[in-house]
Amino acid sequence: MSKILLISPKKCNNCKTCEAVCSNSAVNVITFEEVRASVPVMCMQCEDAACMKVCPNRAISRDENDAVVVDPNKCIGCKMCISACPMGNIHYSFSQKKIMKCNLCDCNPACAKYCPTRAIEYVDGTISNINKKRAIASKFIDLFEEA
């Protein structure tokens, strides 16, 4: 069974532990001062991953654990995936001349493991969890519409 990162913005206290422990610098905590809210934003391992579709070299694929990962040997650094990512959370490494994104830390995501408030959890991707994830994601839309 696939596992997913479940984000609970109401639990986030803006400690940024997730940013500090991410080996790929793939987590960003966005803070909304006006509503005193923080949201950890990262690759959501989309079921229908736009980044994978636009990669001309097929450097982005799903691994055996269903994570959307980048093969650095195939990546040509064209940055098309950066434009396609709806979360805006694929970034370019100027030193490596390749893109970097969340790889779920080989099924042990450090962001979830070390989050002191459990605002980020790595859970079984059952239908109920996916529905909960969608409900939480819909709250992002409300935040962005208010901004």
N, CA, C and O atoms as CSV, one atom per row, in Angstrom:
chain,resi,resn,atom,element,x,y,z
A,1,MET,N,N,0.842,-1.177,0.000
A,1,MET,CA,C,0.000,0.000,0.000
A,1,MET,C,C,0.890,1.244,0.000
A,1,MET,O,O,1.875,1.310,0.736
A,2,SER,N,N,0.537,2.224,-0.828
A,2,SER,CA,C,1.291,3.466,-0.899
A,2,SER,C,C,1.083,4.292,0.356
A,2,SER,O,O,0.035,4.236,0.999
A,3,LYS,N,N,2.100,5.055,0.681
A,3,LYS,CA,C,1.992,5.976,1.811
A,3,LYS,C,C,2.058,7.394,1.270
A,3,LYS,O,O,2.605,7.640,0.195
A,4,ILE,N,N,1.492,8.321,2.033
A,4,ILE,CA,C,1.452,9.719,1.622
A,4,ILE,C,C,1.916,10.620,2.759
A,4,ILE,O,O,1.861,10.246,3.931
A,5,LEU,N,N,2.372,11.810,2.392
A,5,LEU,CA,C,2.647,12.847,3.383
A,5,LEU,C,C,1.334,13.571,3.637
A,5,LEU,O,O,0.717,14.096,2.711
A,6,LEU,N,N,0.921,13.597,4.866
A,6,LEU,CA,C,-0.315,14.265,5.258
A,6,LEU,C,C,0.064,15.537,6.004
A,6,LEU,O,O,0.754,15.485,7.022
A,7,ILE,N,N,-0.387,16.673,5.497
A,7,ILE,CA,C,-0.057,17.979,6.065
A,7,ILE,C,C,-1.256,18.506,6.850
A,7,ILE,O,O,-2.371,18.548,6.331
A,8,SER,N,N,-1.026,18.902,8.089
A,8,SER,CA,C,-2.071,19.495,8.935
A,8,SER,C,C,-1.623,20.899,9.338
A,8,SER,O,O,-0.976,21.069,10.372
A,9,PRO,N,N,-1.964,21.910,8.524
A,9,PRO,CA,C,-1.497,23.275,8.785
A,9,PRO,C,C,-1.819,23.801,10.178
A,9,PRO,O,O,-1.039,24.573,10.736
A,10,LYS,N,N,-2.946,23.402,10.749
A,10,LYS,CA,C,-3.312,23.902,12.079
A,10,LYS,C,C,-2.338,23.435,13.155
A,10,LYS,O,O,-2.249,24.049,14.219
A,11,LYS,N,N,-1.610,22.359,12.889
A,11,LYS,CA,C,-0.643,21.848,13.865
A,11,LYS,C,C,0.732,22.506,13.725
A,11,LYS,O,O,1.562,22.403,14.629
A,12,CYS,N,N,0.976,23.178,12.603
A,12,CYS,CA,C,2.298,23.758,12.339
A,12,CYS,C,C,2.539,24.971,13.239
A,12,CYS,O,O,1.724,25.892,13.286
A,13,ASN,N,N,3.669,24.958,13.952
A,13,ASN,CA,C,4.007,26.082,14.834
A,13,ASN,C,C,5.154,26.933,14.278
A,13,ASN,O,O,5.729,27.752,14.996
A,14,ASN,N,N,5.480,26.735,13.003
A,14,ASN,CA,C,6.503,27.524,12.316
A,14,ASN,C,C,7.910,27.301,12.876
A,14,ASN,O,O,8.754,28.192,12.787
A,15,CYS,N,N,8.170,26.133,13.446
A,15,CYS,CA,C,9.502,25.865,14.007
A,15,CYS,C,C,10.545,25.627,12.919
A,15,CYS,O,O,11.741,25.795,13.154
A,16,LYS,N,N,10.091,25.236,11.733
A,16,LYS,CA,C,10.935,25.001,10.562
A,16,LYS,C,C,11.900,23.825,10.722
A,16,LYS,O,O,12.908,23.742,10.021
A,17,THR,N,N,11.585,22.921,11.645
A,17,THR,CA,C,12.387,21.706,11.784
A,17,THR,C,C,12.384,20.937,10.472
A,17,THR,O,O,13.412,20.396,10.067
A,18,CYS,N,N,11.236,20.885,9.807
A,18,CYS,CA,C,11.125,20.156,8.542
A,18,CYS,C,C,12.091,20.708,7.494
A,18,CYS,O,O,12.699,19.943,6.747
A,19,GLU,N,N,12.232,22.028,7.438
A,19,GLU,CA,C,13.178,22.635,6.507
A,19,GLU,C,C,14.608,22.242,6.853
A,19,GLU,O,O,15.411,21.945,5.969
A,20,ALA,N,N,14.918,22.244,8.135
A,20,ALA,CA,C,16.284,21.967,8.582
A,20,ALA,C,C,16.716,20.529,8.316
A,20,ALA,O,O,17.878,20.284,7.989
A,21,VAL,N,N,15.799,19.580,8.451
A,21,VAL,CA,C,16.188,18.172,8.320
A,21,VAL,C,C,16.083,17.637,6.899
A,21,VAL,O,O,16.537,16.523,6.637
A,22,CYS,N,N,15.507,18.383,5.987
A,22,CYS,CA,C,15.330,17.900,4.614
A,22,CYS,C,C,16.649,17.944,3.855
A,22,CYS,O,O,17.221,19.013,3.645
A,23,SER,N,N,17.124,16.775,3.447
A,23,SER,CA,C,18.418,16.687,2.762
A,23,SER,C,C,18.387,17.310,1.372
A,23,SER,O,O,19.434,17.694,0.852
A,24,ASN,N,N,17.210,17.419,0.760
A,24,ASN,CA,C,17.091,18.010,-0.568
A,24,ASN,C,C,16.587,19.447,-0.537
A,24,ASN,O,O,16.297,20.023,-1.586
A,25,SER,N,N,16.481,20.028,0.643
A,25,SER,CA,C,15.905,21.373,0.788
A,25,SER,C,C,14.571,21.464,0.059
A,25,SER,O,O,14.279,22.457,-0.607
A,26,ALA,N,N,13.771,20.417,0.194
A,26,ALA,CA,C,12.524,20.314,-0.557
A,26,ALA,C,C,11.292,20.713,0.241
A,26,ALA,O,O,10.172,20.582,-0.253
A,27,VAL,N,N,11.476,21.197,1.460
A,27,VAL,CA,C,10.348,21.645,2.281
A,27,VAL,C,C,10.500,23.140,2.513
A,27,VAL,O,O,11.577,23.626,2.855
A,28,ASN,N,N,9.409,23.852,2.321
A,28,ASN,CA,C,9.382,25.282,2.613
A,28,ASN,C,C,8.180,25.559,3.491
A,28,ASN,O,O,7.067,25.131,3.183
A,29,VAL,N,N,8.401,26.272,4.582
A,29,VAL,CA,C,7.285,26.668,5.436
A,29,VAL,C,C,6.882,28.075,5.021
A,29,VAL,O,O,7.671,29.016,5.097
A,30,ILE,N,N,5.642,28.193,4.584
A,30,ILE,CA,C,5.103,29.482,4.172
A,30,ILE,C,C,4.312,30.044,5.352
A,30,ILE,O,O,3.441,29.373,5.906
A,31,THR,N,N,4.625,31.275,5.724
A,31,THR,CA,C,3.967,31.901,6.868
A,31,THR,C,C,3.044,33.011,6.386
A,31,THR,O,O,3.430,33.856,5.579
A,32,PHE,N,N,1.826,32.990,6.894
A,32,PHE,CA,C,0.838,34.021,6.601
A,32,PHE,C,C,0.661,34.835,7.877
A,32,PHE,O,O,-0.145,34.485,8.740
A,33,GLU,N,N,1.419,35.923,7.990
A,33,GLU,CA,C,1.425,36.741,9.207
A,33,GLU,C,C,0.044,37.283,9.555
A,33,GLU,O,O,-0.347,37.312,10.723
A,34,GLU,N,N,-0.690,37.710,8.532
A,34,GLU,CA,C,-1.983,38.353,8.775
A,34,GLU,C,C,-2.997,37.428,9.442
A,34,GLU,O,O,-3.898,37.896,10.139
A,35,VAL,N,N,-2.859,36.118,9.235
A,35,VAL,CA,C,-3.777,35.168,9.880
A,35,VAL,C,C,-3.046,34.265,10.877
A,35,VAL,O,O,-3.617,33.312,11.406
A,36,ARG,N,N,-1.777,34.582,11.119
A,36,ARG,CA,C,-0.947,33.822,12.059
A,36,ARG,C,C,-0.994,32.320,11.784
A,36,ARG,O,O,-1.275,31.508,12.666
A,37,ALA,N,N,-0.708,31.987,10.530
A,37,ALA,CA,C,-0.717,30.578,10.137
A,37,ALA,C,C,0.544,30.258,9.351
A,37,ALA,O,O,1.073,31.101,8.625
A,38,SER,N,N,1.013,29.037,9.506
A,38,SER,CA,C,2.158,28.545,8.751
A,38,SER,C,C,1.769,27.224,8.107
A,38,SER,O,O,1.053,26.413,8.694
A,39,VAL,N,N,2.255,27.027,6.892
A,39,VAL,CA,C,1.932,25.809,6.160
A,39,VAL,C,C,3.212,25.224,5.573
A,39,VAL,O,O,3.884,25.887,4.783
A,40,PRO,N,N,3.560,23.987,5.950
A,40,PRO,CA,C,4.692,23.333,5.292
A,40,PRO,C,C,4.275,22.932,3.874
A,40,PRO,O,O,3.252,22.275,3.683
A,41,VAL,N,N,5.068,23.330,2.896
A,41,VAL,CA,C,4.758,23.036,1.499
A,41,VAL,C,C,5.885,22.187,0.932
A,41,VAL,O,O,7.064,22.512,1.072
A,42,MET,N,N,5.497,21.097,0.293
A,42,MET,CA,C,6.479,20.184,-0.289
A,42,MET,C,C,5.838,19.450,-1.451
A,42,MET,O,O,4.653,19.632,-1.734
A,43,CYS,N,N,6.610,18.633,-2.113
A,43,CYS,CA,C,6.082,17.804,-3.189
A,43,CYS,C,C,4.991,16.907,-2.624
A,43,CYS,O,O,5.188,16.234,-1.612
A,44,MET,N,N,3.855,16.903,-3.275
A,44,MET,CA,C,2.733,16.088,-2.812
A,44,MET,C,C,2.676,14.738,-3.524
A,44,MET,O,O,1.695,14.006,-3.393
A,45,GLN,N,N,3.723,14.409,-4.275
A,45,GLN,CA,C,3.786,13.109,-4.955
A,45,GLN,C,C,2.493,12.876,-5.742
A,45,GLN,O,O,1.850,11.835,-5.602
A,46,CYS,N,N,2.127,13.842,-6.558
A,46,CYS,CA,C,0.854,13.830,-7.284
A,46,CYS,C,C,0.597,12.507,-8.003
A,46,CYS,O,O,1.497,11.905,-8.588
A,47,GLU,N,N,-0.645,12.083,-7.938
A,47,GLU,CA,C,-1.033,10.851,-8.626
A,47,GLU,C,C,-0.818,11.000,-10.130
A,47,GLU,O,O,-0.311,10.092,-10.788
A,48,ASP,N,N,-1.208,12.152,-10.662
A,48,ASP,CA,C,-1.054,12.452,-12.082
A,48,ASP,C,C,0.010,13.546,-12.199
A,48,ASP,O,O,-0.306,14.694,-12.513
A,49,ALA,N,N,1.254,13.189,-11.949
A,49,ALA,CA,C,2.349,14.154,-11.787
A,49,ALA,C,C,2.686,14.903,-13.075
A,49,ALA,O,O,3.195,14.325,-14.035
A,50,ALA,N,N,2.388,16.206,-13.071
A,50,ALA,CA,C,2.665,17.054,-14.229
A,50,ALA,C,C,4.161,17.127,-14.516
A,50,ALA,O,O,4.567,17.179,-15.677
A,51,CYS,N,N,4.977,17.131,-13.473
A,51,CYS,CA,C,6.430,17.203,-13.665
A,51,CYS,C,C,6.934,16.007,-14.468
A,51,CYS,O,O,7.826,16.144,-15.305
A,52,MET,N,N,6.365,14.849,-14.210
A,52,MET,CA,C,6.756,13.631,-14.899
A,52,MET,C,C,6.358,13.705,-16.377
A,52,MET,O,O,7.099,13.269,-17.258
A,53,LYS,N,N,5.178,14.263,-16.624
A,53,LYS,CA,C,4.665,14.343,-17.995
A,53,LYS,C,C,5.498,15.260,-18.887
A,53,LYS,O,O,5.685,14.975,-20.070
A,54,VAL,N,N,5.999,16.364,-18.321
A,54,VAL,CA,C,6.699,17.342,-19.162
A,54,VAL,C,C,8.190,17.077,-19.308
A,54,VAL,O,O,8.844,17.711,-20.137
A,55,CYS,N,N,8.736,16.170,-18.536
A,55,CYS,CA,C,10.179,15.923,-18.598
A,55,CYS,C,C,10.551,15.304,-19.949
A,55,CYS,O,O,10.130,14.188,-20.254
A,56,PRO,N,N,11.341,16.022,-20.761
A,56,PRO,CA,C,11.672,15.515,-22.094
A,56,PRO,C,C,12.627,14.318,-22.073
A,56,PRO,O,O,12.740,13.597,-23.065
A,57,ASN,N,N,13.296,14.111,-20.975
A,57,ASN,CA,C,14.292,13.037,-20.896
A,57,ASN,C,C,13.845,11.871,-20.016
A,57,ASN,O,O,14.605,10.938,-19.759
A,58,ARG,N,N,12.590,11.948,-19.559
A,58,ARG,CA,C,12.027,10.917,-18.675
A,58,ARG,C,C,12.895,10.683,-17.436
A,58,ARG,O,O,13.092,9.555,-16.985
A,59,ALA,N,N,13.400,11.789,-16.912
A,59,ALA,CA,C,14.242,11.722,-15.712
A,59,ALA,C,C,13.403,11.622,-14.445
A,59,ALA,O,O,13.922,11.284,-13.381
A,60,ILE,N,N,12.116,11.913,-14.552
A,60,ILE,CA,C,11.222,11.849,-13.394
A,60,ILE,C,C,10.293,10.654,-13.576
A,60,ILE,O,O,9.618,10.518,-14.596
A,61,SER,N,N,10.277,9.806,-12.574
A,61,SER,CA,C,9.454,8.595,-12.643
A,61,SER,C,C,9.016,8.203,-11.237
A,61,SER,O,O,9.360,8.869,-10.260
A,62,ARG,N,N,8.271,7.138,-11.146
A,62,ARG,CA,C,7.874,6.586,-9.847
A,62,ARG,C,C,8.811,5.446,-9.500
A,62,ARG,O,O,9.136,4.608,-10.341
A,63,ASP,N,N,9.241,5.431,-8.243
A,63,ASP,CA,C,10.094,4.328,-7.809
A,63,ASP,C,C,9.231,3.172,-7.306
A,63,ASP,O,O,8.003,3.220,-7.387
A,64,GLU,N,N,9.879,2.148,-6.791
A,64,GLU,CA,C,9.155,0.954,-6.330
A,64,GLU,C,C,8.221,1.238,-5.156
A,64,GLU,O,O,7.338,0.435,-4.854
A,65,ASN,N,N,8.415,2.377,-4.494
A,65,ASN,CA,C,7.553,2.766,-3.374
A,65,ASN,C,C,6.485,3.773,-3.780
A,65,ASN,O,O,5.772,4.309,-2.931
A,66,ASP,N,N,6.378,4.028,-5.078
A,66,ASP,CA,C,5.398,4.945,-5.652
A,66,ASP,C,C,5.752,6.415,-5.444
A,66,ASP,O,O,4.913,7.285,-5.675
A,67,ALA,N,N,6.967,6.705,-5.018
A,67,ALA,CA,C,7.412,8.097,-4.883
A,67,ALA,C,C,7.819,8.634,-6.254
A,67,ALA,O,O,8.390,7.910,-7.069
A,68,VAL,N,N,7.521,9.900,-6.495
A,68,VAL,CA,C,7.943,10.569,-7.724
A,68,VAL,C,C,9.373,11.044,-7.484
A,68,VAL,O,O,9.616,11.910,-6.643
A,69,VAL,N,N,10.317,10.470,-8.228
A,69,VAL,CA,C,11.736,10.733,-7.992
A,69,VAL,C,C,12.440,11.172,-9.273
A,69,VAL,O,O,11.946,10.957,-10.380
A,70,VAL,N,N,13.600,11.788,-9.094
A,70,VAL,CA,C,14.405,12.272,-10.209
A,70,VAL,C,C,15.643,11.398,-10.353
A,70,VAL,O,O,16.328,11.107,-9.372
A,71,ASP,N,N,15.920,10.984,-11.576
A,71,ASP,CA,C,17.166,10.276,-11.871
A,71,ASP,C,C,18.180,11.341,-12.289
A,71,ASP,O,O,18.084,11.877,-13.393
A,72,PRO,N,N,19.152,11.656,-11.426
A,72,PRO,CA,C,20.095,12.730,-11.749
A,72,PRO,C,C,20.946,12.433,-12.986
A,72,PRO,O,O,21.481,13.354,-13.603
A,73,ASN,N,N,21.073,11.171,-13.346
A,73,ASN,CA,C,21.837,10.819,-14.545
A,73,ASN,C,C,21.075,11.124,-15.829
A,73,ASN,O,O,21.677,11.266,-16.893
A,74,LYS,N,N,19.758,11.223,-15.730
A,74,LYS,CA,C,18.939,11.539,-16.904
A,74,LYS,C,C,18.545,13.009,-16.969
A,74,LYS,O,O,18.244,13.518,-18.049
A,75,CYS,N,N,18.544,13.700,-15.828
A,75,CYS,CA,C,18.112,15.097,-15.783
A,75,CYS,C,C,19.082,15.976,-16.563
A,75,CYS,O,O,20.291,15.943,-16.333
A,76,ILE,N,N,18.533,16.764,-17.492
A,76,ILE,CA,C,19.366,17.673,-18.287
A,76,ILE,C,C,19.258,19.117,-17.795
A,76,ILE,O,O,19.848,20.023,-18.383
A,77,GLY,N,N,18.511,19.325,-16.727
A,77,GLY,CA,C,18.412,20.659,-16.133
A,77,GLY,C,C,17.610,21.653,-16.941
A,77,GLY,O,O,17.863,22.854,-16.857
A,78,CYS,N,N,16.647,21.187,-17.724
A,78,CYS,CA,C,15.861,22.084,-18.580
A,78,CYS,C,C,14.846,22.922,-17.798
A,78,CYS,O,O,14.386,23.954,-18.285
A,79,LYS,N,N,14.504,22.488,-16.610
A,79,LYS,CA,C,13.602,23.199,-15.691
A,79,LYS,C,C,12.128,23.194,-16.099
A,79,LYS,O,O,11.330,23.934,-15.524
A,80,MET,N,N,11.761,22.382,-17.070
A,80,MET,CA,C,10.350,22.319,-17.472
A,80,MET,C,C,9.476,21.821,-16.324
A,80,MET,O,O,8.337,22.264,-16.175
A,81,CYS,N,N,9.995,20.915,-15.524
A,81,CYS,CA,C,9.232,20.372,-14.398
A,81,CYS,C,C,8.945,21.448,-13.352
A,81,CYS,O,O,7.906,21.420,-12.694
A,82,ILE,N,N,9.861,22.387,-13.205
A,82,ILE,CA,C,9.663,23.478,-12.249
A,82,ILE,C,C,8.424,24.280,-12.638
A,82,ILE,O,O,7.606,24.629,-11.786
A,83,SER,N,N,8.295,24.567,-13.929
A,83,SER,CA,C,7.127,25.311,-14.418
A,83,SER,C,C,5.842,24.513,-14.282
A,83,SER,O,O,4.778,25.085,-14.049
A,84,ALA,N,N,5.931,23.202,-14.425
A,84,ALA,CA,C,4.735,22.354,-14.404
A,84,ALA,C,C,4.235,22.031,-13.004
A,84,ALA,O,O,3.065,21.687,-12.839
A,85,CYS,N,N,5.088,22.133,-11.997
A,85,CYS,CA,C,4.720,21.709,-10.641
A,85,CYS,C,C,3.666,22.641,-10.036
A,85,CYS,O,O,3.926,23.832,-9.864
A,86,PRO,N,N,2.471,22.110,-9.710
A,86,PRO,CA,C,1.425,22.969,-9.144
A,86,PRO,C,C,1.749,23.463,-7.734
A,86,PRO,O,O,1.193,24.469,-7.292
A,87,MET,N,N,2.631,22.777,-7.032
A,87,MET,CA,C,3.010,23.191,-5.678
A,87,MET,C,C,4.193,24.159,-5.695
A,87,MET,O,O,4.507,24.774,-4.676
A,88,GLY,N,N,4.848,24.295,-6.848
A,88,GLY,CA,C,6.006,25.177,-6.938
A,88,GLY,C,C,7.151,24.704,-6.068
A,88,GLY,O,O,7.919,25.511,-5.544
A,89,ASN,N,N,7.264,23.402,-5.916
A,89,ASN,CA,C,8.257,22.909,-4.966
A,89,ASN,C,C,9.279,21.959,-5.567
A,89,ASN,O,O,9.728,21.012,-4.922
A,90,ILE,N,N,9.633,22.229,-6.803
A,90,ILE,CA,C,10.797,21.599,-7.414
A,90,ILE,C,C,11.773,22.743,-7.613
A,90,ILE,O,O,11.386,23.811,-8.088
A,91,HIS,N,N,13.018,22.539,-7.260
A,91,HIS,CA,C,13.965,23.633,-7.428
A,91,HIS,C,C,15.216,23.177,-8.168
A,91,HIS,O,O,15.513,21.987,-8.269
A,92,TYR,N,N,15.926,24.155,-8.673
A,92,TYR,CA,C,17.118,23.913,-9.482
A,92,TYR,C,C,18.358,24.094,-8.626
A,92,TYR,O,O,18.499,25.092,-7.919
A,93,SER,N,N,19.253,23.124,-8.694
A,93,SER,CA,C,20.533,23.220,-8.003
A,93,SER,C,C,21.558,23.777,-8.987
A,93,SER,O,O,21.945,23.105,-9.943
A,94,PHE,N,N,21.987,25.002,-8.744
A,94,PHE,CA,C,22.967,25.610,-9.639
A,94,PHE,C,C,24.307,24.894,-9.561
A,94,PHE,O,O,25.031,24.829,-10.554
A,95,SER,N,N,24.639,24.364,-8.408
A,95,SER,CA,C,25.921,23.660,-8.271
A,95,SER,C,C,25.915,22.327,-9.018
A,95,SER,O,O,26.931,21.926,-9.586
A,96,GLN,N,N,24.771,21.641,-9.016
A,96,GLN,CA,C,24.687,20.348,-9.693
A,96,GLN,C,C,24.133,20.451,-11.111
A,96,GLN,O,O,24.228,19.512,-11.901
A,97,LYS,N,N,23.550,21.618,-11.419
A,97,LYS,CA,C,22.915,21.847,-12.713
A,97,LYS,C,C,21.829,20.807,-13.004
A,97,LYS,O,O,21.678,20.331,-14.129
A,98,LYS,N,N,21.093,20.479,-11.963
A,98,LYS,CA,C,19.999,19.501,-12.024
A,98,LYS,C,C,18.868,20.002,-11.136
A,98,LYS,O,O,19.053,20.904,-10.319
A,99,ILE,N,N,17.696,19.403,-11.309
A,99,ILE,CA,C,16.600,19.748,-10.414
A,99,ILE,C,C,16.640,18.847,-9.190
A,99,ILE,O,O,17.192,17.747,-9.212
A,100,MET,N,N,16.033,19.354,-8.119
A,100,MET,CA,C,15.942,18.589,-6.877
A,100,MET,C,C,14.509,18.678,-6.374
A,100,MET,O,O,13.852,19.711,-6.503
A,101,LYS,N,N,14.041,17.586,-5.802
A,101,LYS,CA,C,12.696,17.549,-5.231
A,101,LYS,C,C,12.656,16.483,-4.153
A,101,LYS,O,O,13.599,15.710,-3.981
A,102,CYS,N,N,11.562,16.460,-3.443
A,102,CYS,CA,C,11.373,15.469,-2.388
A,102,CYS,C,C,11.430,14.062,-2.973
A,102,CYS,O,O,10.802,13.773,-3.991
A,103,ASN,N,N,12.186,13.201,-2.317
A,103,ASN,CA,C,12.244,11.795,-2.728
A,103,ASN,C,C,11.693,10.885,-1.633
A,103,ASN,O,O,11.877,9.668,-1.675
A,104,LEU,N,N,11.025,11.475,-0.668
A,104,LEU,CA,C,10.454,10.774,0.493
A,104,LEU,C,C,11.513,10.058,1.326
A,104,LEU,O,O,11.197,9.140,2.083
A,105,CYS,N,N,12.766,10.478,1.187
A,105,CYS,CA,C,13.860,9.918,2.005
A,105,CYS,C,C,13.807,8.387,2.054
A,105,CYS,O,O,13.928,7.787,3.122
A,106,ASP,N,N,13.629,7.777,0.906
A,106,ASP,CA,C,13.561,6.311,0.829
A,106,ASP,C,C,12.546,5.732,1.811
A,106,ASP,O,O,12.851,4.800,2.555
A,107,CYS,N,N,11.358,6.283,1.805
A,107,CYS,CA,C,10.217,5.827,2.634
A,107,CYS,C,C,10.386,6.090,4.120
A,107,CYS,O,O,9.759,5.422,4.942
A,108,ASN,N,N,11.216,7.047,4.472
A,108,ASN,CA,C,11.360,7.441,5.874
A,108,ASN,C,C,11.566,8.956,5.919
A,108,ASN,O,O,12.615,9.427,6.358
A,109,PRO,N,N,10.554,9.729,5.459
A,109,PRO,CA,C,10.750,11.170,5.318
A,109,PRO,C,C,11.126,11.855,6.631
A,109,PRO,O,O,10.397,11.800,7.622
A,110,ALA,N,N,12.281,12.496,6.600
A,110,ALA,CA,C,12.800,13.171,7.795
A,110,ALA,C,C,11.858,14.272,8.269
A,110,ALA,O,O,11.732,14.503,9.471
A,111,CYS,N,N,11.200,14.951,7.337
A,111,CYS,CA,C,10.286,16.034,7.729
A,111,CYS,C,C,9.182,15.511,8.638
A,111,CYS,O,O,8.829,16.158,9.624
A,112,ALA,N,N,8.638,14.348,8.313
A,112,ALA,CA,C,7.581,13.753,9.144
A,112,ALA,C,C,8.156,13.149,10.420
A,112,ALA,O,O,7.566,13.261,11.494
A,113,LYS,N,N,9.292,12.520,10.289
A,113,LYS,CA,C,9.912,11.845,11.436
A,113,LYS,C,C,10.244,12.821,12.562
A,113,LYS,O,O,10.077,12.499,13.738
A,114,TYR,N,N,10.713,14.010,12.198
A,114,TYR,CA,C,11.181,14.957,13.208
A,114,TYR,C,C,10.225,16.111,13.498
A,114,TYR,O,O,10.544,16.972,14.318
A,115,CYS,N,N,9.065,16.153,12.850
A,115,CYS,CA,C,8.111,17.237,13.109
A,115,CYS,C,C,7.583,17.110,14.541
A,115,CYS,O,O,6.902,16.136,14.860
A,116,PRO,N,N,7.890,18.085,15.408
A,116,PRO,CA,C,7.514,17.955,16.819
A,116,PRO,C,C,6.010,18.047,17.082
A,116,PRO,O,O,5.531,17.580,18.115
A,117,THR,N,N,5.264,18.647,16.150
A,117,THR,CA,C,3.821,18.799,16.366
A,117,THR,C,C,2.995,17.848,15.504
A,117,THR,O,O,1.765,17.867,15.556
A,118,ARG,N,N,3.667,17.023,14.716
A,118,ARG,CA,C,3.009,16.085,13.793
A,118,ARG,C,C,2.159,16.824,12.753
A,118,ARG,O,O,1.120,16.327,12.319
A,119,ALA,N,N,2.614,18.011,12.365
A,119,ALA,CA,C,1.954,18.737,11.286
A,119,ALA,C,C,2.213,18.039,9.959
A,119,ALA,O,O,1.447,18.197,9.008
A,120,ILE,N,N,3.290,17.270,9.896
A,120,ILE,CA,C,3.612,16.452,8.731
A,120,ILE,C,C,3.651,15.008,9.206
A,120,ILE,O,O,4.395,14.661,10.124
A,121,GLU,N,N,2.843,14.176,8.571
A,121,GLU,CA,C,2.825,12.757,8.913
A,121,GLU,C,C,2.955,11.934,7.637
A,121,GLU,O,O,2.482,12.347,6.578
A,122,TYR,N,N,3.587,10.786,7.734
A,122,TYR,CA,C,3.718,9.848,6.619
A,122,TYR,C,C,2.813,8.670,6.932
A,122,TYR,O,O,3.129,7.846,7.791
A,123,VAL,N,N,1.686,8.593,6.236
A,123,VAL,CA,C,0.632,7.647,6.598
A,123,VAL,C,C,0.234,6.769,5.415
A,123,VAL,O,O,0.512,7.103,4.263
A,124,ASP,N,N,-0.417,5.647,5.709
A,124,ASP,CA,C,-0.946,4.787,4.654
A,124,ASP,C,C,-1.907,5.583,3.788
A,124,ASP,O,O,-2.735,6.342,4.292
A,125,GLY,N,N,-1.787,5.402,2.492
A,125,GLY,CA,C,-2.603,6.158,1.547
A,125,GLY,C,C,-3.958,5.531,1.294
A,125,GLY,O,O,-4.340,5.332,0.141
A,126,THR,N,N,-4.683,5.220,2.337
A,126,THR,CA,C,-6.022,4.662,2.166
A,126,THR,C,C,-6.959,5.737,1.655
A,126,THR,O,O,-6.632,6.923,1.683
A,127,ILE,N,N,-8.101,5.327,1.199
A,127,ILE,CA,C,-9.085,6.282,0.683
A,127,ILE,C,C,-9.429,7.334,1.732
A,127,ILE,O,O,-9.547,8.515,1.407
A,128,SER,N,N,-9.588,6.921,2.973
A,128,SER,CA,C,-9.947,7.899,4.008
A,128,SER,C,C,-8.833,8.915,4.208
A,128,SER,O,O,-9.100,10.100,4.407
A,129,ASN,N,N,-7.589,8.460,4.158
A,129,ASN,CA,C,-6.479,9.396,4.301
A,129,ASN,C,C,-6.385,10.324,3.101
A,129,ASN,O,O,-6.088,11.509,3.250
A,130,ILE,N,N,-6.634,9.792,1.921
A,130,ILE,CA,C,-6.589,10.630,0.728
A,130,ILE,C,C,-7.699,11.673,0.796
A,130,ILE,O,O,-7.482,12.832,0.443
A,131,ASN,N,N,-8.879,11.275,1.244
A,131,ASN,CA,C,-9.969,12.245,1.388
A,131,ASN,C,C,-9.625,13.308,2.421
A,131,ASN,O,O,-9.937,14.484,2.229
A,132,LYS,N,N,-8.985,12.907,3.511
A,132,LYS,CA,C,-8.567,13.869,4.530
A,132,LYS,C,C,-7.534,14.823,3.939
A,132,LYS,O,O,-7.574,16.028,4.188
A,133,LYS,N,N,-6.611,14.272,3.157
A,133,LYS,CA,C,-5.587,15.088,2.512
A,133,LYS,C,C,-6.242,16.115,1.586
A,133,LYS,O,O,-5.842,17.280,1.568
A,134,ARG,N,N,-7.232,15.692,0.829
A,134,ARG,CA,C,-7.929,16.617,-0.068
A,134,ARG,C,C,-8.651,17.707,0.716
A,134,ARG,O,O,-8.656,18.868,0.306
A,135,ALA,N,N,-9.257,17.341,1.833
A,135,ALA,CA,C,-9.954,18.330,2.665
A,135,ALA,C,C,-8.974,19.370,3.188
A,135,ALA,O,O,-9.277,20.563,3.214
A,136,ILE,N,N,-7.802,18.912,3.603
A,136,ILE,CA,C,-6.783,19.841,4.090
A,136,ILE,C,C,-6.267,20.701,2.945
A,136,ILE,O,O,-6.071,21.905,3.108
A,137,ALA,N,N,-6.048,20.084,1.787
A,137,ALA,CA,C,-5.561,20.836,0.634
A,137,ALA,C,C,-6.556,21.914,0.221
A,137,ALA,O,O,-6.154,22.989,-0.224
A,138,SER,N,N,-7.854,21.637,0.365
A,138,SER,CA,C,-8.852,22.639,-0.010
A,138,SER,C,C,-8.739,23.882,0.861
A,138,SER,O,O,-9.126,24.974,0.443
A,139,LYS,N,N,-8.211,23.719,2.071
A,139,LYS,CA,C,-8.016,24.874,2.948
A,139,LYS,C,C,-6.926,25.794,2.411
A,139,LYS,O,O,-6.945,26.999,2.664
A,140,PHE,N,N,-5.968,25.221,1.663
A,140,PHE,CA,C,-4.939,26.049,1.039
A,140,PHE,C,C,-5.590,27.023,0.069
A,140,PHE,O,O,-5.212,28.192,-0.004
A,141,ILE,N,N,-6.572,26.529,-0.672
A,141,ILE,CA,C,-7.254,27.371,-1.643
A,141,ILE,C,C,-7.886,28.562,-0.933
A,141,ILE,O,O,-7.786,29.695,-1.404
A,142,ASP,N,N,-8.535,28.306,0.199
A,142,ASP,CA,C,-9.141,29.395,0.972
A,142,ASP,C,C,-8.086,30.404,1.407
A,142,ASP,O,O,-8.314,31.611,1.333
A,143,LEU,N,N,-6.934,29.917,1.861
A,143,LEU,CA,C,-5.866,30.825,2.296
A,143,LEU,C,C,-5.373,31.684,1.143
A,143,LEU,O,O,-5.154,32.884,1.309
A,144,PHE,N,N,-5.197,31.072,-0.032
A,144,PHE,CA,C,-4.674,31.813,-1.166
A,144,PHE,C,C,-5.709,32.788,-1.716
A,144,PHE,O,O,-5.345,33.860,-2.201
A,145,GLU,N,N,-6.983,32.438,-1.652
A,145,GLU,CA,C,-8.025,33.347,-2.120
A,145,GLU,C,C,-8.144,34.563,-1.215
A,145,GLU,O,O,-8.459,35.657,-1.683
A,146,GLU,N,N,-7.895,34.380,0.082
A,146,GLU,CA,C,-7.973,35.492,1.026
A,146,GLU,C,C,-6.769,36.425,0.910
A,146,GLU,O,O,-6.865,37.610,1.229
A,147,ALA,N,N,-5.642,35.891,0.455
A,147,ALA,CA,C,-4.400,36.683,0.395
A,147,ALA,C,C,-4.428,37.700,-0.718
A,147,ALA,O,O,-3.463,38.442,-0.901
